[in-house]
Amino acid sequence: MKKLSPLVLALALVLPAQAQKLLSDFYAIGFVDDFGGRKWVKADPVEMVVVDRFHTTETGLVQFLNKVIELENKRTFDKVATSLENWETQNCYYCHEFKRLHSKRLTEKINDAFTFKGGREEDAKGNKILVGTLREKAFKTLEEKASFLAGAYVRYGFQAGGKYGIRLTKSLSKFDAVVRELKTLGCEVHEVTQAAEGSASQLVTFTPSKELRPYLDQQEKLRQSIAAKKEQFSREKQSKVVEFFTISGN
């Protein structure tokens, strides 16, 4: 049997690991909320560093992101570390279920990929809420594109019938970017459903290319864990509602 040279063996070990290397900035761009666009309150020193809000069932995603950031910044992690804060808003009955991720550095990196314009809405303090759309050329390298799609997949993705899928709701620009980058990476796109009148859902199903598949499969365990926690949370919440009305009716 012909022996492989040390160089070939080294490449066989290193290349797969490099192919799955996530870039935290682009991974985060993939999973941050885009319902009606990327919202940013630039005039408020607290609000301007909010990355996004995360449901209690999504804490695993935040923990994973922090691990990626730590690996990228081993010597300076204290300068780029994030903080998870309670979401406190007046007259909001469900806000206690969420926490908000704060990070000046990460927010700046994410927002660099967007073009912001003044929206019609204002926050409770009267600050204008800017609305951002993803720049068409925000992603250049394979790692940037794949990290972005991995972020979108872990939070909004699914698998069914042997196909992968990503479902967004009323996305202003991210859905178009997802479809565009899937095609750029040579994925086989099966179905694209844009939001129609009476429906805000946007759906794309696809078969990932050999370059993208390792990135998505790397996220599968976390994606399934989040989905299971959401389902359990929903069941428990529904059970409490039924119990409340049962007691109230007696």
BELTAQUI-V901860 format. One record per residue. PHI is phi in radians with two decimals (* if undefined). OMEGA is omega as a letter, one per 20 degrees, with the letter a starting at -180 (999 if undefined). Layout:
BEGIN
phi,omega
PHI,OMEGA
PHI,OMEGA
END
This chain:
BEGIN
phi,omega
*,a
-1.30,a
-1.46,r
-1.39,r
-1.22,r
-0.98,a
-1.13,r
-1.12,r
-1.11,r
-1.12,r
-1.13,a
-1.11,a
-1.47,a
-1.40,a
-1.04,r
-1.05,a
-1.15,r
-1.17,a
-1.13,a
-1.81,a
-1.23,r
-1.56,r
-1.81,a
-1.00,a
-1.05,a
-1.33,r
-1.08,r
-1.17,r
-1.02,a
-1.17,a
-1.80,r
-1.17,a
-1.09,r
-2.32,r
-1.15,a
1.27,a
1.84,r
-1.36,a
-1.62,a
-2.58,r
-1.76,a
-1.21,a
-1.38,a
-1.82,a
-1.09,r
-1.50,a
-1.17,a
-1.21,a
-1.88,r
-1.41,r
-1.27,r
-3.11,r
-1.83,a
-2.30,r
-1.22,a
-1.01,r
-1.38,a
-1.91,a
-1.08,r
-1.09,r
-1.17,r
-1.13,r
-1.10,r
-1.14,r
-1.02,a
-1.10,r
-1.17,r
-1.11,r
-1.10,a
-1.11,r
-1.13,r
-1.33,a
-2.29,a
-1.05,a
-1.58,a
-2.23,a
-1.06,a
-1.10,a
-1.53,a
-2.08,a
-1.08,r
-1.77,r
-2.36,a
-1.86,a
-2.06,r
-1.11,r
-1.69,a
-1.98,r
-2.39,a
-1.10,r
1.00,r
-2.00,a
-1.41,a
-1.96,a
-1.10,r
-1.13,r
-1.41,a
-2.08,r
-2.27,a
-1.98,a
-1.58,a
-1.95,r
-2.94,a
-1.10,a
-1.16,a
-1.19,r
-1.06,r
-1.06,a
-1.12,r
-1.12,a
-1.18,r
-1.10,a
-1.50,a
-2.01,r
-1.89,a
-1.82,r
-2.33,r
-1.19,r
-1.62,a
-1.53,a
-1.52,r
-2.27,r
-1.45,a
-1.11,a
-1.63,a
1.53,r
-1.40,r
-1.24,r
-1.66,r
-1.36,a
-2.08,a
-1.94,r
-2.12,a
-1.14,r
-1.20,a
-1.10,a
-1.93,a
-1.24,a
-2.07,a
-2.00,a
-1.62,r
-1.01,a
-1.12,r
-1.17,a
-1.12,a
-1.19,r
-1.13,r
-1.06,a
-1.20,r
-1.12,r
-1.14,r
-1.16,a
-1.21,a
-1.15,a
-1.77,a
-2.15,a
-1.67,r
-2.81,r
-2.26,r
-2.76,r
1.04,r
1.37,r
-1.97,r
-1.66,r
-2.61,r
-2.35,a
-2.13,r
-2.02,a
-2.24,r
0.86,r
-1.24,a
-1.42,a
-2.55,a
-1.16,a
-1.07,r
-1.07,r
-1.17,r
-1.06,a
-1.08,a
-1.09,a
-1.29,r
-1.05,r
-1.19,a
-1.08,a
-1.52,r
1.39,r
-1.34,r
-1.53,a
-1.54,a
-1.63,a
-2.56,r
-2.28,a
-2.06,r
-1.46,r
-1.09,r
-1.95,r
-1.07,a
1.58,r
-2.47,a
-1.81,a
-1.38,r
-2.21,a
-2.38,r
-2.35,r
-2.00,a
-2.84,r
-1.95,a
-1.19,r
-1.27,a
-1.13,r
-1.30,a
-1.52,a
-0.88,a
-1.03,r
-1.15,a
-1.25,a
-1.15,r
-1.11,a
-1.60,a
-1.09,a
-1.08,r
-1.17,r
-1.03,a
-1.16,r
-1.11,r
-1.11,a
-1.08,r
-1.16,r
-1.16,r
-1.14,r
-1.13,r
-1.13,r
-1.05,a
-1.11,r
-1.11,a
-1.15,r
-1.18,r
-1.13,r
-1.10,r
-1.18,r
-1.13,r
-1.09,r
-1.10,a
-1.08,a
-1.25,r
-1.16,r
-1.16,a
-1.12,a
-1.40,a
-1.53,999
END
